[in-house]
């Protein structure tokens, strides 16, 4: 028997859910854990951004002279 297929979540949907959480219900330790996880996610996002920017810069350097501005 096939398992039901869940619809794929849209981009940023998980982040939007996190942003809507009621922080009033969380204790100090939970809030500290949340901050640590968010800081880890920020670092991961920055790394991906830097990687994409470096790839874009390399492509621009290689193909930049081919564009008509």
ZIQUI-V125428 format. One record per residue. N is the residue number from 1. RES is the residue in one letter. BURIAL is b if it has 16 or more other ideal C-beta (glycine too) atoms within 10 Angstrom, else e. Layout:
BEGIN
n=N res=RES burial=BURIAL
n=N res=RES burial=BURIAL
END
This chain:
BEGIN
n=1 res=X burial=e
n=2 res=X burial=e
n=3 res=X burial=e
n=4 res=X burial=e
n=5 res=X burial=e
n=6 res=X burial=e
n=7 res=X burial=e
n=8 res=X burial=e
n=9 res=X burial=e
n=10 res=X burial=e
n=11 res=X burial=e
n=12 res=X burial=e
n=13 res=X burial=e
n=14 res=X burial=e
n=15 res=X burial=e
n=16 res=X burial=e
n=17 res=X burial=e
n=18 res=X burial=e
n=19 res=X burial=e
n=20 res=X burial=e
n=21 res=X burial=e
n=22 res=X burial=e
n=23 res=X burial=e
n=24 res=X burial=e
n=25 res=X burial=e
n=26 res=X burial=e
n=27 res=X burial=e
n=28 res=X burial=e
n=29 res=X burial=e
n=30 res=X burial=e
n=31 res=X burial=e
n=32 res=X burial=e
n=33 res=X burial=e
n=34 res=X burial=e
n=35 res=X burial=e
n=36 res=X burial=e
n=37 res=X burial=e
n=38 res=X burial=e
n=39 res=X burial=e
n=40 res=X burial=e
n=41 res=X burial=e
n=42 res=X burial=e
n=43 res=X burial=e
n=44 res=X burial=e
n=45 res=X burial=e
n=46 res=X burial=e
n=47 res=X burial=e
n=48 res=X burial=e
n=49 res=X burial=e
n=50 res=X burial=e
n=51 res=X burial=e
n=52 res=X burial=e
n=53 res=X burial=e
n=54 res=X burial=e
n=55 res=X burial=e
n=56 res=X burial=e
n=57 res=X burial=e
n=58 res=X burial=e
n=59 res=X burial=e
n=60 res=X burial=e
n=61 res=X burial=e
n=62 res=X burial=e
n=63 res=X burial=e
n=64 res=X burial=e
n=65 res=X burial=e
n=66 res=X burial=e
n=67 res=X burial=e
n=68 res=X burial=e
n=69 res=X burial=e
END
